[in-house]
Amino acid sequence: MLSKSILITGGTGKVGKQLIQHFLNKKYKVIFTSRNEEKIASLIRKFKNEGHNNKSLNGILVDLEQEKAFQNIINWFEKRDCWPNILVNNARNIEYLKINNGYMNRKNWLGELILEVVVPYELVMALVEHPKSQLENVINIASMYGVVPPNPNLYEDPKNESPINYGVAKAALIHLTKELSIRFASNGIRVNAISYGGIEGRVTENFKKRYAKLCPTGRMLHENEVAGAVEFLASNHSLGMTGQNLVVDGGWSVW
C-alpha cells in the first residue's frame, strides 16, 4: 500500500533521480516533472525494471519556465483526482549558469530567478489554493551558496566558474521559504528549505581535492546522502519545523 504522495520538480536531474529512488523505496507515490518526454519514459522504464509498480511513479511533461506552467500541473492532477501531500521544488537549468568573460547577462539572471523563485512560488500558490488540495509540506532545494558566497580558492578561474546569479537566487529561495511558512502556517502547511553543499558527480579530481581542503569533513557530499534530509522534513519527525533552512554541507558554511 502506498503511503503519501510526493511531487518532485526536476525529477530527471542528479538530485531528482536520487529523491525518486529513495521515496519509491519508502513506498511513496512519486510524481515528477520534466520538460523532456524521452527522459520521462526512460526513467519510468528504469524503475519498472528495478521492480517498482507502474502506479507508484508518474511523470508530468511540462516546461516550468513557460508562463502559467503550473496550470498544466494542476490540470494533470485534476484529471486523475490525486493530489500531492508533499512538494519538493528541485528544478534546475544549468544553461543559466553560463558566464561570458566574467559577466552574467540579463537573460541568465532572469532565467535563474524565475526558475528558482517565481516558479516555486507559483506552484505552491496553485496547489494551496485548489479546493481539493492535500498539500501539507513544501521542501525547497537551496544551496550553501544561498547562505555564504563562494570561496574563490575553490576555483581555478573564479570569475568564469562561479555564477553569481546562482547564489543570489538560492538566497532568495531561502527567504521565500520563510515568507511562505508564515503565510501558510494557519493552513497546516509546513515550508522548509535544504541547503546542500557540493555533491560529487560532475567535477574533476582536482576540484574534489581543493574542495576537501576547504570543507571540515574533508569531502564533497555523496549522491546517496542527498535524500535523508528531504525524508526528515517530509516525515512527522520534523513536525515542529517550519520556515527553516536545513544546512547539509559537511560544515562548509561554518567557517
N, C-alpha and C positions, 0 to 999 in steps of 0.2 A: 504493500500500500504506500503510495506516495505521500509525503508529508506536506510541506509548504511549497509554494510556487515562487520561483525567483526569476526576475528578468535582468539579464546581463547585456548591456550595450557593448559593442565592440567585441563580440564573442570569438571572432576568428584570430584575434591578435595573441601575442605571447601570454599576457596575463589572463585574457579572456579564456583561453583554452584550459589553463590551469584551474580556473574557477569552475568551468563547466565540468571538468573531470571530477573535481572534488565534490561538488554538490550532487552530481549524478550518483556518485558512490554513497552519498548520505541519503539517497532516496528522495531527493527533491524533484519536483517537476521543474525543468530548466527551459527557459525561453531565452534566446539570444538574438541580437540584431547584427546584420552585416549588410554592406552595400554590394556584395559580390555573391551572386547566386551560386556560382560554381563552388566557392569556398563553403557556403552553407551546406550544399549537398555532400561535399567531401567530408566535412566534419561530422555530419549525421551518420554517414556510412562508417566512418572510423569508430564511432562509439557503438554503433549497432554491431559491428564485427567484434567488439570487445564484450558483447553480451548484454548491452543495455536495451531496455524496452523502447520501441519506437515512440510510444506515447509519452515517455518521460523527457524527450528532447525535441524542441521545435525551433526553427529559425525564422526570423522575420526579415524579409528583404526590404531594406529601407536606407536611403541616403539621409542621414541625420542632419546634414548641412543644408538640405533643402528647406525652404520656409514652410512651416507647419508640417514638418515631417512627423511630429508627434501624433498628428491626426491619423496617419497611416497605421501607427502602432495601436492607437485606440480602436480603430476600425477592426484590426486583426483580433483584438480581444473581444470586441462586441460580437463578431461573427461566431466565435467559439464559446462565448459566455463563460470565460475563465479569466480570472484576474490575478495579477501577481501580489503576493504578500510582501515581497522584498524587491527593491530596485537597486541595482548596482550600476552607477554611472562610470563607465570604463572606456568609452570610445576614444580613439586616437586617430590622428592623421599626420604621419611623420613628414609629409610634404611641407607642412607649415613650419618646420624646424630648420629649413634650409637657409643658410646665411650667405649673403653676397658681399664679399670683401669686408667683412666685419660689420655689415649693416643689415638690419632686419627690415624688409619692406612692409608697407602698409597692408598689402594683401595677406601676408603671413601673420601679421599682428591680428588683424580682424578675424581671420580664419581660426586661429588658435583660441581666441577669446570666445568666439561663437560656439565652437565645439566643446570647450572646457567649462564654460559658464552659462551661456544662454541656452544651449540645448538641454543640459541637466535641469535648469530652472523650468523650461517649458514642459519637459516631460513629467517632472514632479507635479507641476500645477495641473496638467491634464489628467493625470491619474488620481490625484487627490480630489479634484472637483467632479469626477464622474460619479453619478448616483450609485453605481454598482461597485465602486472601488473597494478593494480589500487591502489596500496598501497600509502597512504598519511599520515599515522600516526602509530607510534610504541610506545607502552607503556610497559615498563619493570617493573615487580613487584619485588621490592627490599625489604629492611628491615631497621629499625632503627639501627640494628646491623651492617649494612654496613656503618653507619655514626659514631656511637660510639661503643666501646666494651661493653660487658655485665657487669652489676653491680653484683659483687659476692653476695651482700646482698639479691638478689632476690632468690637465690637457697639454698637449704639445703646442697647440695654437688656440688659446682660449677664445680669442675674438671670433674665430671662424668655426669653433667646435662646440661652443656653449650658447645656445639660442636664448636670448634674453626674454622673449615672449613666453617661453615655456614656464619658467618660474613665476613670472608675473601672473599668468593665467591660473596656475595652480594655487597661488596665494589668494586669488580672487575666489577660486572654488572653495577653499577652506573658509573664507568669510561667508560665502553663500550658504555653506553648511550651517554656520551659526545662525544666520538670519532665518533660514527655513526651520531650524529646530525650534525657534521661538514661535514662529507663526503657526506651526502645526502641532505644538505640544498639546493643545486642547483637543485635537483630533485623535490623540493617542498614537501619533506617528513620531518615531524617533529618527533623527537625521544626524549621521556622523560621517567623518572622513578618515581615510587612512593615507598617511604619507610614507611611501616606501622609499628606501634607499636604492642604490644601483642594483639591478638584477642581472645575473650572468646570462650570456647567450648571444649578444651581438657586439662584443668588444674583443679587442686583441689581448694577447697575453701581457704585453707591455702596459696596456691600460689597467688590467687587473692588478698588476704589481704596484702601480702608482696608487691605485685606489686602496689597496691593502695597507699601504704606509700611512694613509690619511684617515683610516677608519679604526676605531677602538677594537673592534672584533677582528681586524686584520683580513677582511674578505668582503666580497660582494654577497648579496643575498642569493641563495639557490632558488631556482624556479619553484621547487616543491615547498618553499617556505612562504609563498605568497598567500595561499588560501586560508591559513589558520586565523589570521586577523579578521578576515571577512566572515568566517564562520562564527567567530566570537561575537562580532557585532550583530550578526544575523540571529543569534541564539538568545535564549532567555537569561543567559549568564551576564548579559550586558543591559538588562532592563533598566538599570539606574543611570544609563549613559545617554545623553543626547547633546548635540552641539559640540562634540569633542573631536579633536584631531588626533587619532592614534598613530604615533610615530613608530615605524618599523624600519629602522635604518642602520642597525648594528652600532648605534651610538654616534653616527656621523655628525648629527646636529648638536651633540652635547658639548663638543669643544670647537 
